[in-house]
C-alpha cells in the first residue's frame, strides 16, 4: 500500500458502478482505513443497463447493487453533490470533506437537446420510472437519436404498444460508433419492429405536441425522448488543478492517476492512454466502469499494472443481442462474417491482418473467442475469418 497510510481517508466521488466497485476492491485488497462513498442521487449505487430494459418494461423497480456498505465499513453518503476540489479537501453542497486520497467517479451526464425542456432523458432510475409511466399503448413516442439507448428504448416502447418514430441526424443508426455500412444493416430491424426510422433528419424544435424537423416535417408526439450521447460529469472540477480534455474528460495516466497527487479517476468520466489502441480512449460502458473502478483501487493500494483492457459493450435491441469488443479506427479493413440479412452475423475490423475489433449479432461464441484473439493481437486468415462456419479461434493466419 505504497500510496496510502492506514489513517488516510479515501473519498470516492460518484456512487455509480465504478465508485461502488472501487470501494469494494479497496476493502478486498486489505485497506483498513476510513472510506467514504459519496453520491449525488438519493439512492444507493445501482446498475444502469437494466434501466432501458427491465425497468422500462416494468419487470423491475430498482437495480441496487448487492453490496453491504456497513459490513464493508464504508461510509455511504447519498444525496450530496460535489461542488469543487482543492488539495486535501472536497467541497460539497453540504460542506467540506477532507481526504487523504480521492477517486473521481462522477460518470457522464446525458446531452440535452437545446430548447427541448419537455423532452425526457434516460440516465437515472428516476428517469426510467417516470418514462415508464408514459409508455402506454397508443402513445406517440418520438426518440431523438438512433444510438444504443435509442434502439433499446424503441424496443421497449414498441413492446408496450407505443407508436414509435426514431429521428437520427446521421446517415444510419449508431453513427458515432459504427460505419454507415454496418449501422445501415441495423435499419431493417427498426422497420421490422414497426418503428418509423428517419435518418438524415435534424430536429429544428420540440413543441408541446410535436417535433419539427429541419426539412419542415412535423411529427406528432405525446412524449419525446432524447438519446444523443453523454458528456463527462466534471463541471464541478472547474477551477481545480485536475486536467481535463476538450470534452471534459479527466486526463489520467496508465494507472488512472490525475494531474493532482493522490487523486485518481475511473469510469465514464476518464480519458486514459491505451497502448493497445495507440492513443487515448474515453469509454462510457458498463464493463469499463466495472474494471476501472477496481483498477483505481489497485493503484491506490500500490499496484503498478497499466490499465488497458479490451473495451467491451453489449446492447439488447429488437430481439437481438449485439456485442462489440475492441476499438476500430478509420482506415481499418472491414470484413463481414456472414450477411446482414442472416439470422446471425458479425463484422471484423482488421489492420494489416490483425484483429482490432469485432461486432457480433447473436453470435456469442464469436464474441468470446474474438475477445481472446484481441487480447493476443492475433492475425487472421481473411478467407477463414469471413466464413461464419469456421470458429474464429481456427481462423488464425
C-alpha positions in Angstrom: 0.0 0.0 0.0 2.7 2.4 -1.0 0.4 5.3 -1.7 -1.8 5.0 1.4 -1.4 5.3 5.1 -3.8 3.4 7.3 -5.1 6.7 8.7 -5.8 8.3 5.3 -9.4 8.8 4.4 -10.2 7.6 0.9 -13.1 9.5 -0.6 -14.8 8.2 -3.8 -16.9 10.8 -5.5 -19.7 9.2 -7.6 -21.8 6.4 -6.3 -22.3 4.5 -9.6 -20.8 1.2 -10.6 -17.3 2.5 -10.8 -17.4 4.1 -7.4 -19.1 1.1 -5.8 -16.6 -1.3 -7.4 -13.7 0.9 -6.2 -14.7 0.8 -2.5 -15.4 -2.9 -2.7 -12.0 -3.6 -4.2 -10.3 -1.4 -1.6 -11.6 -3.5 1.2 -11.0 -6.7 -0.7 -7.4 -5.5 -1.2 -6.9 -5.1 2.5 -7.4 -1.4 3.1 -8.5 -0.9 6.7 -8.6 2.9 6.8 -11.7 5.1 6.6 -13.5 5.1 3.2 -16.4 7.4 2.1 -18.5 6.9 -1.0 -20.4 10.0 -1.9 -23.2 10.1 -4.4 -25.4 12.9 -5.8 -28.5 10.8 -6.1 -30.6 9.8 -3.1 -30.3 6.1 -4.0 -27.6 3.6 -3.0 -25.4 2.6 -6.0 -27.4 0.7 -8.7 -26.9 -0.9 -12.1 -27.7 1.3 -15.2 -28.0 -1.2 -18.1 -31.4 -2.6 -16.9 -32.9 0.9 -16.9 -33.6 0.8 -20.6 -34.7 -2.8 -20.4 -36.3 -4.4 -17.3 -37.1 -1.1 -15.5 -38.8 0.4 -18.5 -40.7 -2.8 -19.2 -41.9 -2.9 -15.6 -40.1 -6.1 -14.7 -38.1 -4.3 -12.0 -38.4 -1.1 -10.0 -34.8 -1.0 -8.7 -31.4 -2.4 -9.7 -29.5 -1.7 -6.5 -26.0 -3.3 -6.4 -25.7 -6.2 -3.9 -23.1 -4.6 -1.6 -23.4 -4.2 2.2 -21.6 -0.9 2.9 -22.0 -1.2 6.6 -20.3 -4.6 6.6 -17.6 -3.2 4.4 -17.0 -0.3 6.8 -17.8 2.2 4.0 -19.5 5.4 4.9 -22.1 5.7 2.1 -23.3 9.3 1.8 -26.2 9.8 -0.7 -27.9 13.0 -1.9 -24.7 15.0 -1.6 -23.2 16.8 -4.6 -19.6 17.6 -5.1 -19.0 21.3 -6.0 -15.3 21.8 -6.1 -11.9 20.3 -5.3 -8.6 21.6 -3.8 -5.7 19.6 -2.4 -6.9 17.6 0.6 -10.4 19.0 0.6 -13.6 18.1 -1.4 -16.2 20.8 -1.4 -19.8 19.7 -1.4 -23.2 21.3 -1.2 -23.3 20.2 2.4 -19.8 21.4 3.5 -16.2 20.4 3.2 -14.9 16.8 3.3 -11.2 16.3 3.9 -9.4 13.4 2.2 -6.1 11.7 2.0 -6.7 10.1 -1.4 -9.7 10.7 -3.7 -11.2 8.9 -6.7 -13.3 10.8 -9.2 -16.1 8.6 -10.5 -18.9 11.0 -11.3 -19.7 9.4 -14.7 -21.3 11.2 -17.5 -24.5 13.2 -17.9 -26.8 12.8 -21.0 -26.7 15.6 -23.6 -29.9 17.6 -23.7 -31.5 18.9 -26.8 -31.4 22.7 -26.9 -34.8 24.2 -26.5 -36.4 20.8 -25.7 -37.2 21.3 -22.0 -40.1 18.9 -22.0 -38.1 16.1 -23.6 -37.1 13.1 -21.4 -33.6 11.9 -20.8 -32.8 8.4 -19.6 -29.9 8.2 -17.2 -31.1 7.6 -13.7 -33.6 5.1 -12.2 -36.0 8.0 -11.5 -35.8 8.9 -15.2 -36.7 5.3 -16.1 -39.6 5.1 -13.7 -41.0 8.5 -14.9 -40.8 7.5 -18.5 -42.2 4.0 -17.9 -45.4 5.6 -16.6 -45.8 7.3 -20.0 -45.2 4.4 -22.3 -48.8 3.3 -22.6 -50.4 1.6 -25.6 -51.1 4.0 -28.5 -48.8 6.7 -27.1 -46.9 8.6 -29.8 -43.2 8.5 -28.8 -40.5 10.3 -30.8 -37.0 9.3 -30.0 -34.2 11.6 -31.0 -31.1 9.6 -31.6 -30.7 6.1 -33.1 -27.8 5.1 -30.8 -27.7 2.3 -28.3 -30.1 3.9 -25.9 -32.5 5.0 -28.6 -32.6 1.4 -30.0 -33.2 -0.1 -26.6 -35.9 2.4 -25.7 -37.6 2.0 -29.1 -37.6 -1.8 -28.5 -39.3 -1.4 -25.1 -41.8 1.2 -26.4 -42.9 -1.0 -29.2 -43.3 -4.0 -26.9 -45.6 -1.8 -24.7 -47.7 -0.9 -27.7 -46.5 2.7 -28.4 -46.3 4.3 -31.8 -42.6 5.0 -32.2 -40.6 7.3 -34.5 -36.8 7.5 -34.3 -35.1 10.6 -35.6 -31.4 10.3 -36.4 -29.3 13.1 -37.8 -26.7 10.7 -39.1 -26.9 8.5 -42.2 -27.6 5.3 -40.3 -28.2 4.0 -36.8 -25.3 4.4 -34.3 -23.4 6.9 -36.5 -20.9 7.9 -33.8 -19.8 4.3 -33.1 -20.2 2.3 -36.3 -19.5 2.9 -40.1 -22.7 3.7 -42.1 -22.3 0.3 -43.8 -22.6 -1.5 -40.5 -25.2 0.8 -38.9 -27.3 0.6 -42.1 -27.6 -3.1 -41.6 -29.5 -2.4 -38.4 -32.0 -0.1 -40.1 -34.2 -3.1 -41.1 -34.6 -4.1 -37.5 -36.4 -0.9 -36.8 -38.8 -1.3 -39.7 -39.5 -4.9 -38.9 -40.4 -3.9 -35.4 -42.9 -1.3 -36.8 -40.7 1.7 -35.9 -40.6 4.7 -38.2 -36.8 5.3 -38.6 -35.8 8.6 -40.2 -32.1 9.0 -40.8 -30.5 12.2 -42.1 -33.2 14.1 -40.1 -32.3 17.1 -37.9 -34.6 18.3 -35.2 -35.4 22.0 -35.5 -37.6 22.4 -32.4 -39.8 20.5 -30.0 -43.3 21.8 -29.3 -46.0 20.8 -26.8 -47.3 18.0 -29.0 -44.9 17.7 -31.9 -41.4 17.6 -33.2 -40.5 19.9 -36.1 -37.7 18.7 -38.4 -35.4 21.0 -40.3 -36.9 19.9 -43.6 -40.3 21.1 -42.4 -41.8 17.7 -41.5 -43.9 17.7 -38.3 -44.0 14.6 -36.1 -46.9 14.2 -33.7 -45.5 13.4 -30.3 -47.1 12.7 -26.9 -43.6 12.3 -25.4 -40.1 13.0 -26.7 -37.1 11.0 -25.5 -33.6 12.3 -26.3 -30.6 9.9 -26.6 -27.9 11.8 -28.4 -24.9 10.9 -26.2 -23.4 12.0 -22.9 -20.6 14.2 -21.6 -18.3 13.6 -18.6 -20.0 15.0 -15.4 -17.0 17.0 -14.4 -18.2 20.6 -14.4 -17.7 20.6 -10.6 -13.9 20.4 -11.2 -13.8 23.8 -12.9 -11.0 25.9 -11.2 -9.3 22.8 -9.8 -5.9 21.6 -10.8 -7.4 18.4 -12.3 -6.6 18.4 -16.0 -9.5 17.8 -18.4 -9.6 17.3 -22.2 -11.8 19.3 -24.5 -14.8 17.1 -23.9 -14.5 17.5 -20.1 -13.0 14.0 -19.5 -10.4 13.7 -16.7 -7.0 13.0 -18.2 -5.3 10.1 -16.3 -2.1 8.1 -16.8 -1.8 4.4 -17.3 -2.6 3.9 -13.5 -5.6 6.1 -13.6 -3.8 8.9 -11.7 -4.8 12.5 -12.5 -2.6 15.6 -12.6 -3.2 16.1 -8.9 -1.2 13.9 -6.5 -3.4 11.5 -4.6 -6.4 12.0 -6.9 -7.4 9.2 -9.3 -10.4 8.8 -11.6 -12.4 5.9 -13.0 -15.5 5.2 -15.1 -17.3 7.2 -17.8 -15.6 10.5 -16.9 -12.0 9.5 -17.7 -9.7 9.6 -20.8 -6.9 7.0 -20.4 -3.9 6.1 -22.5 -4.2 2.8 -24.3 -1.1 1.2 -25.8 -3.5 -1.4 -27.3 -5.4 1.3 -29.2 -2.4 3.5 -29.8 -3.9 6.6 -28.2 -6.3 7.9 -25.6 -9.7 6.3 -25.0 -12.9 7.6 -23.4 -15.3 4.7 -22.8 -18.8 5.0 -21.4 -19.8 1.4 -21.0 -20.6 -0.9 -18.1 -17.6 -3.1 -18.4 -15.2 -0.2 -18.3 -16.9 1.2 -15.2 -16.5 -2.2 -13.5 -12.9 -2.7 -14.5 -11.6 0.8 -14.0 -13.2 1.1 -10.5 -11.2 -2.0 -9.4 -8.1 -0.7 -11.2 -8.2 2.6 -9.4 -8.4 0.8 -6.1 -5.5 -1.4 -7.1 -3.4 1.7 -8.0 -4.2 3.2 -4.6 -3.0 0.0 -3.0 0.3 0.2 -4.8 -0.2 -2.0 -7.8 1.8 -1.0 -10.9 -0.2 -2.7 -13.6 -1.3 -0.4 -16.5 -5.0 -0.2 -17.1 -5.5 -1.2 -20.7 -8.3 -3.8 -21.2 -10.0 -4.8 -24.4 -13.1 -2.5 -24.4 -16.4 -4.4 -24.4 -20.0 -3.4 -24.8 -23.4 -5.1 -25.4 -26.9 -4.0 -26.3 -30.2 -5.9 -26.4 -32.4 -4.5 -29.1 -35.3 -5.7 -31.3 -34.8 -9.3 -30.1 -31.1 -9.4 -30.8 -28.0 -9.4 -28.7 -25.4 -7.1 -30.1 -21.9 -7.3 -28.7 -18.8 -5.2 -29.5 -15.2 -5.7 -28.4 -12.0 -3.8 -29.2 -11.7 -0.4 -30.9 -11.7 0.1 -34.6 -10.4 3.2 -36.4 -10.9 4.9 -39.7 -8.9 3.0 -42.4 -9.3 -0.4 -40.8 -10.3 -3.2 -43.2 -14.0 -4.2 -42.8 -14.6 -7.9 -43.1 -18.2 -9.4 -43.0 -18.7 -12.7 -41.3 -22.0 -13.7 -42.8 -24.5 -11.3 -44.4 -26.6 -8.7 -42.6 -29.8 -10.4 -43.7 -28.8 -13.7 -42.0 -30.3 -14.6 -38.6 -26.8 -14.1 -37.1 -23.7 -12.3 -38.4 -20.6 -10.5 -37.4 -18.2 -7.8 -38.6 -14.5 -7.8 -38.0 -12.1 -4.9 -38.3 -8.5 -5.8 -39.3 -5.3 -3.8 -39.6 -2.6 -5.5 -41.5 -4.5 -8.7 -40.8 -4.5 -8.1 -37.1 -7.9 -8.3 -35.5 -8.7 -4.8 -34.0 -12.4 -5.0 -33.2 -15.5 -7.3 -33.6 -19.2 -6.7 -33.7 -21.3 -9.8 -33.2 -25.1 -10.1 -33.7 -26.4 -13.2 -31.8 -23.0 -14.9 -32.1 -21.8 -15.1 -28.5 -19.1 -17.7 -29.4 -17.6 -15.3 -31.9 -17.5 -12.6 -29.2 -15.9 -14.8 -26.6 -13.3 -16.2 -29.0 -12.8 -12.7 -30.5 -12.0 -11.1 -27.2 -9.3 -13.6 -26.6 -7.8 -13.0 -30.0 -7.9 -9.2 -29.4 -6.0 -9.6 -26.2 -3.3 -11.5 -28.1 -3.2 -9.2 -31.0 -3.9 -12.2 -33.3 -3.5 -12.1 -37.1 -6.3 -13.8 -39.0 -6.6 -15.5 -42.3 -9.2 -13.4 -44.1 -10.8 -16.2 -46.0 -11.3 -18.3 -42.9 -12.4 -15.4 -40.8 -15.1 -14.5 -43.3 -16.6 -17.9 -43.2 -19.2 -18.0 -40.4 -19.0 -21.8 -40.2 -15.3 -21.6 -39.2 -14.7 -20.9 -35.4 -12.8 -17.6 -35.1 -10.2 -19.3 -33.0 -9.5 -21.6 -36.0 -9.1 -18.6 -38.4 -5.5 -17.7 -37.4 -3.2 -16.9 -40.2 
